[in-house]
Amino acid sequence: MKQSPARAEIWLADLNPTRGREQAGMRPCLIVSVDLFNQSPAELAIVIPITSRNKGIRSHVPLVPPEGGVREPSYIKCEDVRSISSERLVTRWGKISDAVMRDVEYRLRILMGL
């Protein structure tokens, strides 16, 4: 049986196919959905793609290696939240710290008006 993703973990995911300006390709993603949902029969996870490009976007949360298993400075793209099939999740990379997760949650609250 495939391992269920857990909140605050980073997984390599296959995000193809995409539309418009969505992040594409094999990409590390942060799991932001709660574990109860991740283990549900829906077989979905709510994720945020991660990029290695620093575009100076204020909604991006920086990651410094080896945080979460990243190998180079990276950025969690909080404006790009999406739900994906758990079948798209390929490999678990690691888990981010509580401090980084709080920063992600803060930016999500601002973006979504929560």
C-alpha positions in Angstrom: 0.0 0.0 0.0 1.3 3.5 -0.9 2.2 5.8 2.0 -0.3 8.5 2.6 1.0 12.1 2.5 1.1 14.0 5.8 0.6 17.8 6.4 3.8 19.8 6.2 5.6 17.1 4.1 7.2 17.8 0.7 6.5 15.3 -2.1 7.7 15.2 -5.6 4.5 15.3 -7.8 3.7 15.0 -11.5 1.7 18.2 -12.1 1.2 17.6 -15.9 -1.0 18.3 -17.7 -1.6 22.0 -16.7 -3.4 25.0 -18.1 -2.4 28.6 -18.4 0.2 29.8 -15.8 -0.1 26.8 -13.5 3.2 25.2 -12.4 4.0 22.2 -14.6 6.2 19.1 -14.6 7.7 17.0 -11.9 7.8 19.4 -9.1 8.2 19.3 -5.3 5.0 20.2 -3.5 4.1 21.0 0.1 1.1 19.1 1.5 -1.2 21.6 3.2 -4.3 19.5 3.7 -4.9 17.9 7.1 -4.1 14.3 7.6 -7.7 13.2 8.1 -8.4 14.4 4.5 -5.2 13.0 3.1 -6.2 9.5 4.4 -9.8 9.8 3.2 -11.5 7.9 0.4 -11.3 11.1 -1.8 -7.6 10.1 -2.6 -6.8 13.8 -3.0 -4.2 16.1 -1.3 -4.2 19.9 -1.3 -0.7 21.0 -2.2 1.4 24.1 -3.0 4.1 23.7 -5.7 7.6 24.7 -5.0 10.0 26.5 -7.4 13.7 27.3 -7.3 13.2 30.6 -9.1 13.2 33.7 -6.9 10.8 36.1 -8.6 10.5 38.4 -5.5 6.8 37.5 -5.1 5.6 38.3 -1.6 3.4 35.3 -1.3 6.4 33.0 -1.7 7.9 31.4 1.4 11.6 30.7 1.1 13.1 27.3 1.9 16.8 26.9 2.7 18.4 23.5 2.1 18.1 20.9 3.6 14.6 22.1 4.9 12.0 19.6 3.7 14.5 17.8 1.6 15.1 20.5 -0.9 18.6 20.6 -2.4 18.8 24.2 -3.5 17.2 27.5 -2.3 13.5 27.2 -3.1 10.2 29.0 -2.7 6.7 27.7 -1.7 4.3 29.4 -4.1 1.4 30.1 -1.8 -0.7 31.7 -4.6 -0.7 28.4 -6.5 -2.7 26.1 -4.1 -4.4 23.2 -5.8 -6.0 19.8 -5.1 -4.4 16.9 -6.8 -5.0 13.1 -7.0 -2.7 11.2 -4.5 -1.7 9.2 -7.6 0.3 12.2 -8.7 2.5 12.0 -5.6 5.7 10.1 -6.5 8.3 10.4 -3.7 8.4 11.8 -0.2 11.3 14.3 0.2 10.9 15.4 3.8 9.0 17.6 6.2 9.2 21.4 6.9 9.6 22.9 10.3 6.7 24.3 12.3 8.0 27.8 11.8 8.0 27.5 8.0 4.5 26.0 8.1 3.2 28.9 10.2 4.6 31.3 7.6 2.8 29.4 4.8 -0.4 29.4 6.9 -0.1 33.2 7.5 0.3 33.9 3.8 -2.6 31.6 2.8 -4.8 33.5 5.3 -3.9 36.8 3.7 -4.4 35.5 0.1 -7.7 33.9 0.9 -9.1 36.5 3.3 -9.4 34.0 6.2 
